[in-house]
Amino acid sequence: MRWVLIRLDATMAQAYSAGRHQRAMVSADTENAEGPVLLGQRIPQHDLEDEKDLNVSAKGDPACQQIPVQGRACSTPCLGWFQMLYATFGSFVPLGMLVYGLQESFAKSSGDFACKYYMMDVLKLDGATMGRLQTAAHVPWDIKPVLGMCSDALPLWGFHRTSYLVCACVFSICLYLWVGFNAVSALGLFAYLTGLNLAIAFADLVIDATAASLAKDHPKAASDMQTALRVAEASGGMAASSIKGYLVAVLGSRGTMMSNVVCAVAVFIPAIRRWLPEEQLLGGRCTPKLSQFRKNSSITAVAIFLSVVAVGLSLSHIFLQEWRTRALVTLFCCIVVTISAYKAMRKISPFLANTGMLLFWRAVLQPGLGEAMFVWMSKDEEGPRFSPQLMGLADCFGQAGFLLGVVVYNRFLRTWKYRRIFLVGQIMVVASQVLDFILVMRWNQALGIPDVLFFSG
């Protein structure tokens, strides 16, 4: 049930962004039967031919060979590729990589890991209660469209994005210090997780909105920019996975959470130095601007409505004890979300509506055991009882797979059709879920495969 909350923002954030940037999302190739080209992810054939001609003509000119070609990251050295991105997008590239790599990947991964051990060892909560608590605290991610509306409508100190990023960093620092110096109860931990998710979601929103705006201005380099951000995210996740188990063992769960203050400070410094490409409004005014919402009134209404649904669904996980009642409420919310979101997005583009529903229902129907699986692997007498070091280190394999997937996509799959990529990815997801089932049923031991080796794989 938690996946319904996790993906409400994935559907409506796209819808809200599309309502504000219709011309940016749908290119001149929409007459093609295969659909629009989005953010440079699929390169038209004439662009490929033009770049081939450019490469052929540059072979005879030594000076031209030093110029990196946009949209071909893997054909140039890493340093040259980063220089190309910096020349195209400016200081946003290192700032975005810091946000994704440190605050959203490293800090969130190690912090969530430490929170699980705090709930399990200190608060003595069971897996189901842990899952409900973390799902309810996830609500800031589910209301990201409304957070984006607030950022667009109300500038702070003359900025629509920079000021919100700075405030998010300051809020994160305060939360890390608070939980580090104080032993909190379950309710206090819920407040900490909700506030931290709000800060990280706002930072993620600011970076995503800026990336979408820059991609509209430089569509050929948009895919390379996204690749750089995802590489930073995967690298931060790998770094966190390699040491978070040892941090919990040495510093404890609260000490591990407090240590993430370094990540928030590392983002705060470039943010306050205005690395975001944003001009300050005259006089630093904070006058609300509501014109964008009137232009896309249907998307605005649906975004607010779905945010209310997300909050209500989160509260149901806290106050409804009977699982059948929670299941009925979740099913009802799924139907309401499907109907309202599909109607709103179809007014913009049928491609957007179909894709949004695919992502939403893919997440809803995707089985996930979450914290219950974590407790079973860590503490249950019938489980493998893995140590914190091994539980953290095993995530490195997943992050390495994420990094490999980004590189493979940028090098080989950029010209693939979207439906083909989704199909291959879904088949791999189904296969991975079967492996979890085998581990729980202990069939791997019957086959002579140790738990550690099977879990790592």
LINFEN-V854173 format. One record per helix or strand of 3 or more residues. SS is the DSSP state (h for helix, s for strand). FROM is the first residue (numbers start at 1). LEN is the number of residues. If there is no record, write none. Layout:
<<SS & FROM & LEN> <SS & FROM & LEN>>
This chain:
<<h & 2 & 5> <h & 8 & 13> <h & 22 & 4> <h & 28 & 4> <h & 45 & 14> <h & 64 & 3> <h & 73 & 3> <h & 78 & 12> <h & 92 & 31> <h & 127 & 11> <h & 139 & 4> <h & 144 & 10> <h & 162 & 20> <h & 186 & 32> <h & 219 & 41> <h & 261 & 12> <h & 282 & 3> <h & 291 & 5> <h & 297 & 23> <h & 323 & 24> <h & 350 & 16> <h & 370 & 9> <h & 388 & 26> <h & 418 & 24> <h & 443 & 4> <h & 451 & 6>>
